[in-house]
Each structure stands twice: as C-alpha cells, then as structure tokens.
Amino acid sequence: MEDQADKTQLSIPEAVLLGHALVSRVAAGRGIRAFFIKGPASVIQGLRLPKVSADVDVFVAPSDLDAMLQGLRERGWRERPVDPDSRTFPKHSVTVDHPEWPCCIDVHYRFPGMENDAGDCFEVMWANTEDLEVAGQEVRVPSKPLGVLILALHALRSPFLPACQQELEFLTELTNRKRYGAAIMDIASATGSLAAMRPFLEDLLPEATSVDWPEASTEWRNRLMAKEPGSARLIALAQAPLKDKPKMLFRAVFPVPEVHLSRDIYADMSFRGRLRQHRERWVRFLRAAPKILRDLRETRPPRR
C-alpha cells in the first residue's frame, strides 16, 4: 500500500508557489512591506525564460528583517548555518528552511551591486513594484524595469557562466524591444548600481548619451574576481589589515563547523566526518588553484 505521506508531499514547484503565498501572509500580518524577486514571478512577467525555481526570494527593508524572520520562525522555519566570515562573504540575505517543505526561503535585505544605503535602495525599489497573482494570491513584485535590473545584476556577478550569459542576452533583447533602457537607468542611478550595471547598460544607450560612470565598489570587484572555490578567501586575506591576517589564515585552514554546514545542512559533523569534509575542501581548492592564480593575474591592475 502506498504511503499516504508520499501522496501529500509537495513538489518543489508547488512549494515555491505556495511559499510565496505563505510569506506574503506573514508580511501582511506583521505590517511588513515585502516583494518577491526572481523566481516564478519573473517568468510570469516575461522577464525570464521558463525555469524551475528551487526557493522563494523575498525582499524586505533592513529594518523589517528581524520581524520577518520571527514571523517565519513561528511557523517552523529555521535559519540555515552560514559562514561567519562577513569580510570574505558580505551578507545580503538570510536563508531559512523547514523540515516539511522541499524549498528554502531567501529573505533579502540588500542586493549586491546596489551601493547606496540599503534602506534607501529599498524605498526606491518599493516605489517600483506592482501586484501580480501567484498561487491564487496577489503579491508584490518588481516592475518590469526593476525586474530586469535585479536579474541583470544577479547574472553580472558571474558573467562567465553560460547560464548567466544566456540570461543577459535574453534581458538585453527584451530591454531593447520593450524600450526599458531609460527606466532601468533611472533606477540604477537611484540605487547606486550604475557601476555594476555598466557592462549591461552601455550597449543599450544611444551613442550620443553621456554617462558619468562611477567606480565599482571593492565588494563588487571582489565578487567578480572570486570565480573558484577558495578565491574569495585569498582576495579577502590579501586586502585585510596586517593585524587581521593571522586569524583569517587560521580560520581559512581550520574552518568552524558552520562553513561545512553552509554547503550541506546534513553534513556529518562527527570527528571522522569533519576530517572528510576538510579533505574534500582542500581537494576542491587545490584543483581550482591554477585557475585562481590565472584569474588573479588577469584582474590585477597594471603597474604605473
């Protein structure tokens, strides 16, 4: 006889759609302004080619982050372990999961590439949202120009990946066809994301357009340089003050358990299991080392 639990188990696409409705209700119940980015909403809006989303991405103001997380905790959601090294990995979201749900929820409170104050960026983005029906419930989502900007910023973090290249090509064609360029420029300027968006926007602007492109932040440049396992730690170590380097080097060689659990929440944390995780971590790094050195040489600024 078939197990009843198997019949009622949510599939990932179902869970993601229902997760939007759940998060929207949590936000409404606490008076939190929240809107959903990426995921099925962007496919419904025509901003993305059809694809299955594995999680729910919701955006809230930084001041509302704790309230949103508390609302989710009350419904059984728990925060996933993260690497505590915020210098190497600047945080922009909190991921929560639930033992009875096959998807996670990413609660965003800032977005990489947007350099202005996170609270100010949220206000700009909130002013560029609209209603969309998802899972039988109206939720807030980005306007189409803002949606393009968010998806482009996400893809521009790893423009060397084929999937990101395909997404950028799709967004470029869409922006040209729908003439979203001017609106995207306005939002990019208001959120301080012109530097990060420059590779995407430059070819979309009329030739006579003059833009004072700002310099990209160190955080954004580091994200672009960190292409391989371990490269982000090497970059952070090189940039850190001398007094901080010994502790950072020690933690890179002897990571805390959260580092392993951030990759796999079910990782074996017994002594033997941690030794195996440690060995596998070094294998990944050593395999990537030649490419890391090559990438760092290519991105090093020329000597004057």
MIDRENTI-57377 format. One record per residue (C-alpha): residue number from 1; residue in three letters; x negated, y, z negated. Coordinates in nm, 2 decimals, decimal comma. Example, Ala and Ser with C-alpha at 12.3 -4.5 7.8 and 13.67 -1.06 7.14 Angstrom:
<rs>
{kolvex->1&seti->ALA&xx->-1,23&yy->-0,45&zz->-0,78} $
{kolvex->2&seti->SER&xx->-1,37&yy->-0,11&zz->-0,71} $
</rs>
This chain:
<rs>
{kolvex->1&seti->MET&xx->0,00&yy->0,00&zz->0,00} $
{kolvex->2&seti->GLU&xx->-0,14&yy->0,34&zz->0,10} $
{kolvex->3&seti->ASP&xx->-0,24&yy->0,56&zz->-0,19} $
{kolvex->4&seti->GLN&xx->0,00&yy->0,84&zz->-0,25} $
{kolvex->5&seti->ALA&xx->-0,29&yy->1,08&zz->-0,32} $
{kolvex->6&seti->ASP&xx->-0,42&yy->1,02&zz->0,03} $
{kolvex->7&seti->LYS&xx->-0,09&yy->1,13&zz->0,18} $
{kolvex->8&seti->THR&xx->-0,08&yy->1,46&zz->-0,01} $
{kolvex->9&seti->GLN&xx->-0,45&yy->1,55&zz->0,03} $
{kolvex->10&seti->LEU&xx->-0,48&yy->1,89&zz->0,20} $
{kolvex->11&seti->SER&xx->-0,69&yy->1,91&zz->0,52} $
{kolvex->12&seti->ILE&xx->-0,94&yy->2,19&zz->0,54} $
{kolvex->13&seti->PRO&xx->-0,74&yy->2,39&zz->0,79} $
{kolvex->14&seti->GLU&xx->-0,43&yy->2,36&zz->0,58} $
{kolvex->15&seti->ALA&xx->-0,62&yy->2,45&zz->0,26} $
{kolvex->16&seti->VAL&xx->-0,77&yy->2,76&zz->0,42} $
{kolvex->17&seti->LEU&xx->-0,44&yy->2,89&zz->0,54} $
{kolvex->18&seti->LEU&xx->-0,27&yy->2,82&zz->0,20} $
{kolvex->19&seti->GLY&xx->-0,58&yy->2,97&zz->0,03} $
{kolvex->20&seti->HIS&xx->-0,50&yy->3,30&zz->0,20} $
{kolvex->21&seti->ALA&xx->-0,15&yy->3,30&zz->0,05} $
{kolvex->22&seti->LEU&xx->-0,28&yy->3,20&zz->-0,29} $
{kolvex->23&seti->VAL&xx->-0,55&yy->3,47&zz->-0,30} $
{kolvex->24&seti->SER&xx->-0,30&yy->3,73&zz->-0,17} $
{kolvex->25&seti->ARG&xx->-0,06&yy->3,64&zz->-0,46} $
{kolvex->26&seti->VAL&xx->-0,34&yy->3,66&zz->-0,72} $
{kolvex->27&seti->ALA&xx->-0,44&yy->4,00&zz->-0,59} $
{kolvex->28&seti->ALA&xx->-0,08&yy->4,13&zz->-0,58} $
{kolvex->29&seti->GLY&xx->-0,01&yy->4,00&zz->-0,93} $
{kolvex->30&seti->ARG&xx->-0,31&yy->4,20&zz->-1,06} $
{kolvex->31&seti->GLY&xx->-0,26&yy->4,51&zz->-0,85} $
{kolvex->32&seti->ILE&xx->-0,59&yy->4,44&zz->-0,66} $
{kolvex->33&seti->ARG&xx->-0,64&yy->4,57&zz->-0,31} $
{kolvex->34&seti->ALA&xx->-0,77&yy->4,28&zz->-0,11} $
{kolvex->35&seti->PHE&xx->-0,81&yy->4,20&zz->0,26} $
{kolvex->36&seti->PHE&xx->-0,92&yy->3,89&zz->0,45} $
{kolvex->37&seti->ILE&xx->-1,22&yy->3,88&zz->0,68} $
{kolvex->38&seti->LYS&xx->-1,34&yy->3,64&zz->0,95} $
{kolvex->39&seti->GLY&xx->-1,16&yy->3,30&zz->0,93} $
{kolvex->40&seti->PRO&xx->-0,82&yy->3,22&zz->1,09} $
{kolvex->41&seti->ALA&xx->-0,70&yy->3,58&zz->1,08} $
{kolvex->42&seti->SER&xx->-0,97&yy->3,69&zz->1,33} $
{kolvex->43&seti->VAL&xx->-0,87&yy->3,41&zz->1,56} $
{kolvex->44&seti->ILE&xx->-0,50&yy->3,51&zz->1,54} $
{kolvex->45&seti->GLN&xx->-0,61&yy->3,87&zz->1,62} $
{kolvex->46&seti->GLY&xx->-0,80&yy->3,75&zz->1,92} $
{kolvex->47&seti->LEU&xx->-1,14&yy->3,86&zz->1,78} $
{kolvex->48&seti->ARG&xx->-1,29&yy->3,52&zz->1,78} $
{kolvex->49&seti->LEU&xx->-1,28&yy->3,20&zz->1,98} $
{kolvex->50&seti->PRO&xx->-1,08&yy->2,92&zz->1,82} $
{kolvex->51&seti->LYS&xx->-1,27&yy->2,75&zz->1,55} $
{kolvex->52&seti->VAL&xx->-1,20&yy->2,57&zz->1,22} $
{kolvex->53&seti->SER&xx->-1,29&yy->2,78&zz->0,91} $
{kolvex->54&seti->ALA&xx->-1,42&yy->2,60&zz->0,61} $
{kolvex->55&seti->ASP&xx->-1,35&yy->2,86&zz->0,35} $
{kolvex->56&seti->VAL&xx->-1,14&yy->3,17&zz->0,26} $
{kolvex->57&seti->ASP&xx->-1,32&yy->3,51&zz->0,29} $
{kolvex->58&seti->VAL&xx->-1,16&yy->3,79&zz->0,09} $
{kolvex->59&seti->PHE&xx->-1,29&yy->4,14&zz->0,03} $
{kolvex->60&seti->VAL&xx->-1,22&yy->4,34&zz->-0,28} $
{kolvex->61&seti->ALA&xx->-1,36&yy->4,67&zz->-0,43} $
{kolvex->62&seti->PRO&xx->-1,66&yy->4,61&zz->-0,65} $
{kolvex->63&seti->SER&xx->-1,46&yy->4,74&zz->-0,95} $
{kolvex->64&seti->ASP&xx->-1,20&yy->4,47&zz->-0,89} $
{kolvex->65&seti->LEU&xx->-1,44&yy->4,18&zz->-0,86} $
{kolvex->66&seti->ASP&xx->-1,41&yy->4,06&zz->-1,22} $
{kolvex->67&seti->ALA&xx->-1,03&yy->4,09&zz->-1,22} $
{kolvex->68&seti->MET&xx->-1,00&yy->3,88&zz->-0,90} $
{kolvex->69&seti->LEU&xx->-1,24&yy->3,61&zz->-1,04} $
{kolvex->70&seti->GLN&xx->-1,05&yy->3,60&zz->-1,36} $
{kolvex->71&seti->GLY&xx->-0,72&yy->3,55&zz->-1,17} $
{kolvex->72&seti->LEU&xx->-0,87&yy->3,26&zz->-0,98} $
{kolvex->73&seti->ARG&xx->-1,02&yy->3,11&zz->-1,29} $
{kolvex->74&seti->GLU&xx->-0,67&yy->3,10&zz->-1,45} $
{kolvex->75&seti->ARG&xx->-0,57&yy->2,88&zz->-1,15} $
{kolvex->76&seti->GLY&xx->-0,85&yy->2,63&zz->-1,20} $
{kolvex->77&seti->TRP&xx->-1,11&yy->2,78&zz->-0,96} $
{kolvex->78&seti->ARG&xx->-1,47&yy->2,79&zz->-1,08} $
{kolvex->79&seti->GLU&xx->-1,78&yy->2,98&zz->-0,97} $
{kolvex->80&seti->ARG&xx->-2,04&yy->2,78&zz->-0,78} $
{kolvex->81&seti->PRO&xx->-2,40&yy->2,79&zz->-0,90} $
{kolvex->82&seti->VAL&xx->-2,63&yy->3,04&zz->-0,73} $
{kolvex->83&seti->ASP&xx->-3,00&yy->3,11&zz->-0,72} $
{kolvex->84&seti->PRO&xx->-3,05&yy->3,37&zz->-0,99} $
{kolvex->85&seti->ASP&xx->-3,33&yy->3,54&zz->-0,79} $
{kolvex->86&seti->SER&xx->-3,14&yy->3,85&zz->-0,67} $
{kolvex->87&seti->ARG&xx->-3,45&yy->4,02&zz->-0,55} $
{kolvex->88&seti->THR&xx->-3,50&yy->3,75&zz->-0,29} $
{kolvex->89&seti->PHE&xx->-3,13&yy->3,69&zz->-0,22} $
{kolvex->90&seti->PRO&xx->-2,94&yy->4,01&zz->-0,28} $
{kolvex->91&seti->LYS&xx->-2,58&yy->3,91&zz->-0,38} $
{kolvex->92&seti->HIS&xx->-2,28&yy->4,03&zz->-0,18} $
{kolvex->93&seti->SER&xx->-2,01&yy->3,77&zz->-0,27} $
{kolvex->94&seti->VAL&xx->-1,91&yy->3,52&zz->-0,53} $
{kolvex->95&seti->THR&xx->-1,81&yy->3,17&zz->-0,42} $
{kolvex->96&seti->VAL&xx->-1,56&yy->2,97&zz->-0,62} $
{kolvex->97&seti->ASP&xx->-1,42&yy->2,61&zz->-0,57} $
{kolvex->98&seti->HIS&xx->-1,15&yy->2,39&zz->-0,71} $
{kolvex->99&seti->PRO&xx->-1,17&yy->2,01&zz->-0,77} $
{kolvex->100&seti->GLU&xx->-0,83&yy->1,97&zz->-0,59} $
{kolvex->101&seti->TRP&xx->-0,90&yy->2,19&zz->-0,29} $
{kolvex->102&seti->PRO&xx->-1,12&yy->2,09&zz->0,00} $
{kolvex->103&seti->CYS&xx->-1,23&yy->2,45&zz->0,08} $
{kolvex->104&seti->CYS&xx->-1,40&yy->2,73&zz->-0,11} $
{kolvex->105&seti->ILE&xx->-1,31&yy->3,10&zz->-0,16} $
{kolvex->106&seti->ASP&xx->-1,58&yy->3,36&zz->-0,10} $
{kolvex->107&seti->VAL&xx->-1,49&yy->3,68&zz->-0,28} $
{kolvex->108&seti->HIS&xx->-1,69&yy->3,96&zz->-0,11} $
{kolvex->109&seti->TYR&xx->-1,76&yy->4,30&zz->-0,28} $
{kolvex->110&seti->ARG&xx->-2,02&yy->4,44&zz->-0,04} $
{kolvex->111&seti->PHE&xx->-2,13&yy->4,35&zz->0,31} $
{kolvex->112&seti->PRO&xx->-2,49&yy->4,31&zz->0,43} $
{kolvex->113&seti->GLY&xx->-2,57&yy->4,58&zz->0,69} $
{kolvex->114&seti->MET&xx->-2,34&yy->4,84&zz->0,53} $
{kolvex->115&seti->GLU&xx->-2,59&yy->5,07&zz->0,35} $
{kolvex->116&seti->ASN&xx->-2,36&yy->5,32&zz->0,19} $
{kolvex->117&seti->ASP&xx->-2,23&yy->5,28&zz->-0,17} $
{kolvex->118&seti->ALA&xx->-2,03&yy->4,96&zz->-0,18} $
{kolvex->119&seti->GLY&xx->-1,72&yy->5,13&zz->-0,34} $
{kolvex->120&seti->ASP&xx->-1,73&yy->5,40&zz->-0,07} $
{kolvex->121&seti->CYS&xx->-1,76&yy->5,13&zz->0,20} $
{kolvex->122&seti->PHE&xx->-1,45&yy->4,95&zz->0,06} $
{kolvex->123&seti->GLU&xx->-1,24&yy->5,27&zz->0,08} $
{kolvex->124&seti->VAL&xx->-1,34&yy->5,32&zz->0,45} $
{kolvex->125&seti->MET&xx->-1,26&yy->4,96&zz->0,53} $
{kolvex->126&seti->TRP&xx->-0,93&yy->4,96&zz->0,33} $
{kolvex->127&seti->ALA&xx->-0,82&yy->5,26&zz->0,54} $
{kolvex->128&seti->ASN&xx->-0,88&yy->5,05&zz->0,85} $
{kolvex->129&seti->THR&xx->-0,67&yy->4,74&zz->0,76} $
{kolvex->130&seti->GLU&xx->-0,33&yy->4,62&zz->0,88} $
{kolvex->131&seti->ASP&xx->-0,08&yy->4,35&zz->0,80} $
{kolvex->132&seti->LEU&xx->-0,08&yy->4,00&zz->0,95} $
{kolvex->133&seti->GLU&xx->0,13&yy->3,69&zz->0,88} $
{kolvex->134&seti->VAL&xx->-0,08&yy->3,40&zz->0,77} $
{kolvex->135&seti->ALA&xx->0,07&yy->3,08&zz->0,63} $
{kolvex->136&seti->GLY&xx->0,42&yy->3,24&zz->0,62} $
{kolvex->137&seti->GLN&xx->0,30&yy->3,54&zz->0,42} $
{kolvex->138&seti->GLU&xx->0,19&yy->3,89&zz->0,51} $
{kolvex->139&seti->VAL&xx->-0,17&yy->3,96&zz->0,41} $
{kolvex->140&seti->ARG&xx->-0,41&yy->4,25&zz->0,48} $
{kolvex->141&seti->VAL&xx->-0,67&yy->4,20&zz->0,74} $
{kolvex->142&seti->PRO&xx->-0,92&yy->4,44&zz->0,91} $
{kolvex->143&seti->SER&xx->-0,80&yy->4,65&zz->1,20} $
{kolvex->144&seti->LYS&xx->-0,94&yy->4,51&zz->1,53} $
{kolvex->145&seti->PRO&xx->-1,23&yy->4,77&zz->1,55} $
{kolvex->146&seti->LEU&xx->-1,33&yy->4,69&zz->1,19} $
{kolvex->147&seti->GLY&xx->-1,29&yy->4,32&zz->1,25} $
{kolvex->148&seti->VAL&xx->-1,53&yy->4,34&zz->1,54} $
{kolvex->149&seti->LEU&xx->-1,78&yy->4,54&zz->1,33} $
{kolvex->150&seti->ILE&xx->-1,77&yy->4,28&zz->1,05} $
{kolvex->151&seti->LEU&xx->-1,80&yy->3,98&zz->1,29} $
{kolvex->152&seti->ALA&xx->-2,09&yy->4,15&zz->1,47} $
{kolvex->153&seti->LEU&xx->-2,27&yy->4,23&zz->1,15} $
{kolvex->154&seti->HIS&xx->-2,23&yy->3,87&zz->1,04} $
{kolvex->155&seti->ALA&xx->-2,37&yy->3,74&zz->1,38} $
{kolvex->156&seti->LEU&xx->-2,65&yy->4,00&zz->1,38} $
{kolvex->157&seti->ARG&xx->-2,80&yy->3,85&zz->1,07} $
{kolvex->158&seti->SER&xx->-2,91&yy->3,55&zz->1,28} $
{kolvex->159&seti->PRO&xx->-2,91&yy->3,67&zz->1,64} $
{kolvex->160&seti->PHE&xx->-3,15&yy->3,39&zz->1,74} $
{kolvex->161&seti->LEU&xx->-2,89&yy->3,12&zz->1,67} $
{kolvex->162&seti->PRO&xx->-2,69&yy->3,00&zz->1,98} $
{kolvex->163&seti->ALA&xx->-2,36&yy->3,03&zz->1,79} $
{kolvex->164&seti->CYS&xx->-2,43&yy->3,39&zz->1,69} $
{kolvex->165&seti->GLN&xx->-2,54&yy->3,48&zz->2,05} $
{kolvex->166&seti->GLN&xx->-2,22&yy->3,34&zz->2,18} $
{kolvex->167&seti->GLU&xx->-2,01&yy->3,54&zz->1,93} $
{kolvex->168&seti->LEU&xx->-2,20&yy->3,86&zz->2,01} $
{kolvex->169&seti->GLU&xx->-2,14&yy->3,81&zz->2,38} $
{kolvex->170&seti->PHE&xx->-1,77&yy->3,75&zz->2,32} $
{kolvex->171&seti->LEU&xx->-1,74&yy->4,06&zz->2,10} $
{kolvex->172&seti->THR&xx->-1,93&yy->4,27&zz->2,35} $
{kolvex->173&seti->GLU&xx->-1,69&yy->4,17&zz->2,63} $
{kolvex->174&seti->LEU&xx->-1,39&yy->4,23&zz->2,40} $
{kolvex->175&seti->THR&xx->-1,51&yy->4,57&zz->2,29} $
{kolvex->176&seti->ASN&xx->-1,57&yy->4,68&zz->2,65} $
{kolvex->177&seti->ARG&xx->-1,23&yy->4,55&zz->2,77} $
{kolvex->178&seti->LYS&xx->-1,03&yy->4,70&zz->2,48} $
{kolvex->179&seti->ARG&xx->-1,24&yy->5,02&zz->2,45} $
{kolvex->180&seti->TYR&xx->-1,31&yy->4,98&zz->2,08} $
{kolvex->181&seti->GLY&xx->-1,65&yy->5,13&zz->2,10} $
{kolvex->182&seti->ALA&xx->-1,57&yy->5,48&zz->1,97} $
{kolvex->183&seti->ALA&xx->-1,36&yy->5,35&zz->1,67} $
{kolvex->184&seti->ILE&xx->-1,64&yy->5,10&zz->1,58} $
{kolvex->185&seti->MET&xx->-1,90&yy->5,38&zz->1,60} $
{kolvex->186&seti->ASP&xx->-1,69&yy->5,59&zz->1,36} $
{kolvex->187&seti->ILE&xx->-1,65&yy->5,30&zz->1,10} $
{kolvex->188&seti->ALA&xx->-2,02&yy->5,21&zz->1,14} $
{kolvex->189&seti->SER&xx->-2,12&yy->5,57&zz->1,07} $
{kolvex->190&seti->ALA&xx->-1,89&yy->5,60&zz->0,77} $
{kolvex->191&seti->THR&xx->-2,02&yy->5,27&zz->0,61} $
{kolvex->192&seti->GLY&xx->-2,39&yy->5,33&zz->0,69} $
{kolvex->193&seti->SER&xx->-2,41&yy->5,04&zz->0,92} $
{kolvex->194&seti->LEU&xx->-2,54&yy->5,22&zz->1,23} $
{kolvex->195&seti->ALA&xx->-2,89&yy->5,08&zz->1,19} $
{kolvex->196&seti->ALA&xx->-2,78&yy->4,72&zz->1,16} $
{kolvex->197&seti->MET&xx->-2,53&yy->4,76&zz->1,44} $
{kolvex->198&seti->ARG&xx->-2,77&yy->4,93&zz->1,68} $
{kolvex->199&seti->PRO&xx->-2,85&yy->4,62&zz->1,89} $
{kolvex->200&seti->PHE&xx->-2,48&yy->4,56&zz->1,94} $
{kolvex->201&seti->LEU&xx->-2,37&yy->4,92&zz->2,00} $
{kolvex->202&seti->GLU&xx->-2,65&yy->5,07&zz->2,20} $
{kolvex->203&seti->ASP&xx->-2,55&yy->4,90&zz->2,53} $
{kolvex->204&seti->LEU&xx->-2,18&yy->4,98&zz->2,47} $
{kolvex->205&seti->LEU&xx->-2,22&yy->5,35&zz->2,46} $
{kolvex->206&seti->PRO&xx->-2,20&yy->5,58&zz->2,77} $
{kolvex->207&seti->GLU&xx->-2,55&yy->5,67&zz->2,89} $
{kolvex->208&seti->ALA&xx->-2,51&yy->6,03&zz->2,81} $
{kolvex->209&seti->THR&xx->-2,43&yy->5,96&zz->2,44} $
{kolvex->210&seti->SER&xx->-2,69&yy->6,07&zz->2,19} $
{kolvex->211&seti->VAL&xx->-2,70&yy->5,89&zz->1,86} $
{kolvex->212&seti->ASP&xx->-2,94&yy->5,96&zz->1,57} $
{kolvex->213&seti->TRP&xx->-3,00&yy->5,60&zz->1,48} $
{kolvex->214&seti->PRO&xx->-3,12&yy->5,57&zz->1,11} $
{kolvex->215&seti->GLU&xx->-3,39&yy->5,32&zz->1,00} $
{kolvex->216&seti->ALA&xx->-3,27&yy->4,98&zz->0,88} $
{kolvex->217&seti->SER&xx->-3,30&yy->4,92&zz->0,51} $
{kolvex->218&seti->THR&xx->-3,56&yy->4,68&zz->0,37} $
{kolvex->219&seti->GLU&xx->-3,29&yy->4,44&zz->0,27} $
{kolvex->220&seti->TRP&xx->-3,16&yy->4,42&zz->0,63} $
{kolvex->221&seti->ARG&xx->-3,51&yy->4,39&zz->0,78} $
{kolvex->222&seti->ASN&xx->-3,58&yy->4,11&zz->0,53} $
{kolvex->223&seti->ARG&xx->-3,26&yy->3,92&zz->0,63} $
{kolvex->224&seti->LEU&xx->-3,37&yy->3,93&zz->1,00} $
{kolvex->225&seti->MET&xx->-3,72&yy->3,81&zz->0,92} $
{kolvex->226&seti->ALA&xx->-3,61&yy->3,52&zz->0,69} $
{kolvex->227&seti->LYS&xx->-3,53&yy->3,26&zz->0,96} $
{kolvex->228&seti->GLU&xx->-3,67&yy->2,95&zz->0,80} $
{kolvex->229&seti->PRO&xx->-3,65&yy->2,77&zz->0,46} $
{kolvex->230&seti->GLY&xx->-3,88&yy->2,95&zz->0,21} $
{kolvex->231&seti->SER&xx->-3,94&yy->3,25&zz->0,43} $
{kolvex->232&seti->ALA&xx->-3,72&yy->3,48&zz->0,22} $
{kolvex->233&seti->ARG&xx->-3,92&yy->3,39&zz->-0,10} $
{kolvex->234&seti->LEU&xx->-4,25&yy->3,46&zz->0,08} $
{kolvex->235&seti->ILE&xx->-4,12&yy->3,80&zz->0,20} $
{kolvex->236&seti->ALA&xx->-3,99&yy->3,90&zz->-0,14} $
{kolvex->237&seti->LEU&xx->-4,32&yy->3,78&zz->-0,30} $
{kolvex->238&seti->ALA&xx->-4,53&yy->3,99&zz->-0,06} $
{kolvex->239&seti->GLN&xx->-4,31&yy->4,30&zz->-0,13} $
{kolvex->240&seti->ALA&xx->-4,29&yy->4,27&zz->-0,51} $
{kolvex->241&seti->PRO&xx->-4,50&yy->4,48&zz->-0,75} $
{kolvex->242&seti->LEU&xx->-4,82&yy->4,30&zz->-0,87} $
{kolvex->243&seti->LYS&xx->-4,68&yy->4,26&zz->-1,22} $
{kolvex->244&seti->ASP&xx->-4,38&yy->4,06&zz->-1,10} $
{kolvex->245&seti->LYS&xx->-4,57&yy->3,83&zz->-0,86} $
{kolvex->246&seti->PRO&xx->-4,68&yy->3,56&zz->-1,12} $
{kolvex->247&seti->LYS&xx->-4,33&yy->3,50&zz->-1,25} $
{kolvex->248&seti->MET&xx->-4,18&yy->3,49&zz->-0,89} $
{kolvex->249&seti->LEU&xx->-4,45&yy->3,25&zz->-0,78} $
{kolvex->250&seti->PHE&xx->-4,39&yy->3,02&zz->-1,08} $
{kolvex->251&seti->ARG&xx->-4,01&yy->3,02&zz->-1,01} $
{kolvex->252&seti->ALA&xx->-4,07&yy->2,95&zz->-0,64} $
{kolvex->253&seti->VAL&xx->-4,28&yy->2,64&zz->-0,73} $
{kolvex->254&seti->PHE&xx->-4,07&yy->2,53&zz->-1,02} $
{kolvex->255&seti->PRO&xx->-3,71&yy->2,64&zz->-0,95} $
{kolvex->256&seti->VAL&xx->-3,43&yy->2,64&zz->-1,20} $
{kolvex->257&seti->PRO&xx->-3,15&yy->2,38&zz->-1,16} $
{kolvex->258&seti->GLU&xx->-2,92&yy->2,64&zz->-1,01} $
{kolvex->259&seti->VAL&xx->-3,14&yy->2,66&zz->-0,70} $
{kolvex->260&seti->HIS&xx->-3,08&yy->2,29&zz->-0,62} $
{kolvex->261&seti->LEU&xx->-2,71&yy->2,31&zz->-0,72} $
{kolvex->262&seti->SER&xx->-2,66&yy->2,61&zz->-0,49} $
{kolvex->263&seti->ARG&xx->-2,73&yy->2,38&zz->-0,20} $
{kolvex->264&seti->ASP&xx->-2,53&yy->2,09&zz->-0,33} $
{kolvex->265&seti->ILE&xx->-2,30&yy->2,13&zz->-0,63} $
{kolvex->266&seti->TYR&xx->-2,31&yy->1,75&zz->-0,67} $
{kolvex->267&seti->ALA&xx->-2,69&yy->1,72&zz->-0,67} $
{kolvex->268&seti->ASP&xx->-2,84&yy->1,47&zz->-0,91} $
{kolvex->269&seti->MET&xx->-2,98&yy->1,67&zz->-1,19} $
{kolvex->270&seti->SER&xx->-3,14&yy->1,38&zz->-1,38} $
{kolvex->271&seti->PHE&xx->-3,52&yy->1,39&zz->-1,41} $
{kolvex->272&seti->ARG&xx->-3,56&yy->1,15&zz->-1,12} $
{kolvex->273&seti->GLY&xx->-3,30&yy->1,33&zz->-0,92} $
{kolvex->274&seti->ARG&xx->-3,47&yy->1,67&zz->-0,97} $
{kolvex->275&seti->LEU&xx->-3,80&yy->1,52&zz->-0,86} $
{kolvex->276&seti->ARG&xx->-3,64&yy->1,40&zz->-0,54} $
{kolvex->277&seti->GLN&xx->-3,48&yy->1,74&zz->-0,48} $
{kolvex->278&seti->HIS&xx->-3,82&yy->1,91&zz->-0,55} $
{kolvex->279&seti->ARG&xx->-3,99&yy->1,68&zz->-0,30} $
{kolvex->280&seti->GLU&xx->-3,73&yy->1,74&zz->-0,03} $
{kolvex->281&seti->ARG&xx->-3,75&yy->2,11&zz->-0,08} $
{kolvex->282&seti->TRP&xx->-4,13&yy->2,11&zz->-0,02} $
{kolvex->283&seti->VAL&xx->-4,08&yy->1,89&zz->0,29} $
{kolvex->284&seti->ARG&xx->-3,84&yy->2,15&zz->0,43} $
{kolvex->285&seti->PHE&xx->-4,08&yy->2,43&zz->0,36} $
{kolvex->286&seti->LEU&xx->-4,39&yy->2,25&zz->0,50} $
{kolvex->287&seti->ARG&xx->-4,20&yy->2,16&zz->0,82} $
{kolvex->288&seti->ALA&xx->-4,10&yy->2,52&zz->0,86} $
{kolvex->289&seti->ALA&xx->-4,44&yy->2,67&zz->0,76} $
{kolvex->290&seti->PRO&xx->-4,58&yy->2,71&zz->1,11} $
{kolvex->291&seti->LYS&xx->-4,27&yy->2,88&zz->1,24} $
{kolvex->292&seti->ILE&xx->-4,26&yy->3,11&zz->0,93} $
{kolvex->293&seti->LEU&xx->-4,62&yy->3,22&zz->0,99} $
{kolvex->294&seti->ARG&xx->-4,54&yy->3,28&zz->1,36} $
{kolvex->295&seti->ASP&xx->-4,23&yy->3,48&zz->1,28} $
{kolvex->296&seti->LEU&xx->-4,40&yy->3,69&zz->1,01} $
{kolvex->297&seti->ARG&xx->-4,69&yy->3,77&zz->1,26} $
{kolvex->298&seti->GLU&xx->-4,44&yy->3,88&zz->1,52} $
{kolvex->299&seti->THR&xx->-4,25&yy->4,11&zz->1,29} $
{kolvex->300&seti->ARG&xx->-4,55&yy->4,27&zz->1,12} $
{kolvex->301&seti->PRO&xx->-4,57&yy->4,64&zz->1,21} $
{kolvex->302&seti->PRO&xx->-4,87&yy->4,73&zz->1,44} $
{kolvex->303&seti->ARG&xx->-5,17&yy->4,89&zz->1,28} $
{kolvex->304&seti->ARG&xx->-5,22&yy->5,25&zz->1,34} $
</rs>
